[in-house]
Amino acid sequence: MKLYCFVVIHGAGGMEMIDPLFQRILVKECQSRKIPVIFDEVFTGFWRLGVESAAKLLCCQPDISCFAKLMTGGVVPLAVTLASEAVFEAFVGESKLKALLHGHSYSAHAIGCSAAVQSIKWFKNSQRNVNLIPGADLLRELWDTELVHQLSSHPAVKRVVTIGTVCALELRAEGCNAGYASLYATSLLKKIREDGIYTRPLGNVIYLMCGPCTSPQVCSQTMNKLIRRLDEFSEVKNVEACQP
């Protein structure tokens, strides 16, 4: 069984917020029935959601956790899979036939591990990471509330979701312009790239992702640039809609 923690990215390209209480109950119910629970925190781990992990957000521990992406601060690729003692012990034995024979050529490479150690220390140090609230294990709000409201009220935008280091906006689109495979946002992405903003779309959904140490001022600058480009995008789409 695989449980996506808190943030669930659907195939249609949208981001849905799942009630953490529901997920906590689901985890406890599965574990009470001896069903292993896996948290895929490749995206959500290391302060992406404003806390160190989705496990902390949900106040429950999985049997297996997968981490990557922010683990090294984006310097080099590295991933890690953590397991409970019970899961680990299930594969320990004299015979290799019992072992979990799985690995990669670059497993535990020294540079990646060194980068990860420094990144994790940096993220958790409130003197280095000014966004970290001392003693609270929580990031300050990075996205300006007024700008989020302005963005969500834009005629070209259907909805906006912000949490931790993530700001996701869904463009208003219908038919083939909506969904995971949509190219509706392509022209907008090219324009904001001219402003130095590189983002990954999922169809008509655009994701802005900063780092745990990114200043709120940088986030505000990014959102202001996006709003300006959205105005241009909206004007072009209105003209195209009026053409026969």
N, C-alpha and C positions, 0 to 999 in steps of 0.2 A: 504494500500500500504506500502511496506517495501523497503527502499532504503539503500543499503549497501554503506557506504561512502568510496570513494577513493580506498580502497583495496577490491577486490572482489575475494573470494576463490571459484573456480569452483569445481564441482564434480569430474572432471578429476584429481584433485590434483594440478592444476597449479594456480599461482597467476598472475592476470592481473591488470595492472595499468590503471585506467580509468581517462580520461581527467577531471580534476576538474572543468574546465569551463563548460563542458557538464553537469556535475552533478548539478552545480549551476543553470544553465538555467532550467534543469529538475525540480529542487526543486521549483523555482520561478513559473514555468508554472503550476505545480500541485497545489501550494498554491493559485494561481490566480483563479483556477477553484474549490477552496474549497475542494481539495483532501488532507486529512491529510498525512503528511510525517513523517515517523519514521526513526530515525538514530539508527541503532544497533551498539553501540560503546562499546560493551562488550569486544571486542578485540582491537579496535582502540583508545579507550579513554585513558586519562591520559598519554600523551606524547609518546604513542606507535609509532606514525607516525612522531615524532620529534616536534610536537606541542601539546598543551594541549588537543585538541579534533579535530575530523574531521570537526566539525562545524566551527572552527576557520580556518581550512585549506581551506574550501570551501567558507568561508565568507558568510554563510547564516545559519539561525536558523530553525530547524525542529519543528514540533508540539509536538513530543514525542521523548525522548532520553533514551536509556538503557545503563547503565554502570555497570562494574563488574571488575574481574581479577585484574588489577593493582591498583584498588581503595584502597585496603588495603596493597599494596606492597606484596601481596601474603601470608600474615601472616594467615589470616582467610578468609573463604568465605563470601562475602557480595555483594549484587547487589542493584541497585537503578534505578527506572524509574522516569524520570522527564517529566513534561507536561507543556504546555503553559497555561496561565490563562484561555483562552477560552475553552480548553479541560477540565481543572479542574472544571470550573464552570458548564460544561455540566452534571456533575455527582453530583452536590451539590443540596440537597433538603431535605424536611422534611421526605419523605418516603424512607425507605431502598430499596424499589423496584426500585428506580431511581439510587441508588448508584452503584458504581462498586465494587461488593462484591468479592474481590480477595485479598488473602494474604497468608502468610506462617507462620508456627509455630515460626520460628526464625526471623521474620520481626523486623528490627530495634534493633537487640540485642546489648547490651551495649558495649561488647568487640569489636565487628566488627566495630561499629560506631566510637569508640575511635581510633581504628587502622587506619580507613579511614581518620579521621581528621588529625592525625599526618602525615600520608603518603602524603596527599595532600599538607599540609604545607611544608613538607620536599622537595617535588618535585618542588615547586614554589619558594623556597628560594635559590637564587643564591650563598649564602654563604655556604649552606649545600650541594646543588647540583651543583658541579663544572662544570657539563655539560651544565648548563643553561646559555645562553647568557643574561647578565643583560639588562633589558629594552627591550628585543626583543621577549620575550615569545617564544623562539626557542632553541632547543637543538643543541649543536655543532655536527659536523659530528663524529659519533662513529666508523665507519668502514673505515679502511685504504684504500685509493683509489688504491694503487699499489697491495695490497693483493686481493682486489675485482677483479681487472683486471686479476691477476694471477689465481684466482679461476675460473673466467668466461672463461679463455682460456684453462683450463684443458680439456684434451680429454674425460674425463668421464662426463663432465658437459655440458648440453645443454644451460643453461642460468642462470644468477644470478640477483636477484632483491634486492636492499637495500633501505630502507627508515626508518629514525628514529632509533628505537631500533631493527628493523627486518632485518635479512639477510636470504633470501630464495634462494635455489639453486635447479634446476631441473636436475636430472641425465639423461643422454642419455639412452633411453630405447625404446623398440619397442614391439608391440603385447601385450601379457598378462603382460609383465614387466612394462608397462606404465599404468597410471591411478590411481584413488583413492584407489582401492583395491589391488594394487600391493604390493608384499613383496620384491621387488627388492633391496630395501635399507637396509634390515634387517641386513645383515652381516656387512655393514659399520657402522650402528648404534651401534652394539655390540662392535666394535673396538673403536669407539670414546668414548663410555661409559667407557672403560678402562682408558681413559685419563681424566675422570671426567667430561665429557660433556654429559648432558642428553638433548635429543631433541626429538621432536614429528614429525614423518613423516606423510605426506599425500600422500600415494603411493610412487612414485619415486621423490617426492619433500620433501626436508629437510629444516626445519626452525630453524635458530638460533635466539633466542630472549633474549636480555639482558634487564636490568632495566634502567630507566631514569638516575640513579645515577652510573651506571657501567662505569668504566674508559675505554677510548679507548685502553689502553694498554691490558686490559683483553680481549677486543674484538679481538685485533690483535693476542694475544696468542691462542685464541680459533680458529681463522681462520687458523693459522699456523698448529695447530694440525690436523684440518680437511683436509688441503691440503696434509699433510703427509699420513694420512689414505686413502685419495683418490688415492694416488699413489699406495698403496698396493692393494686397491680395484680394480683399473684398471688393475693391473698385473694379479690378480686372474681371473678376467672376461676374459682377453685376452687368458689365458691358457685354461679356460673352453670352449671358442669359438673354439679353435684349436683341441680340443679332438673330436674323432669320435662319 
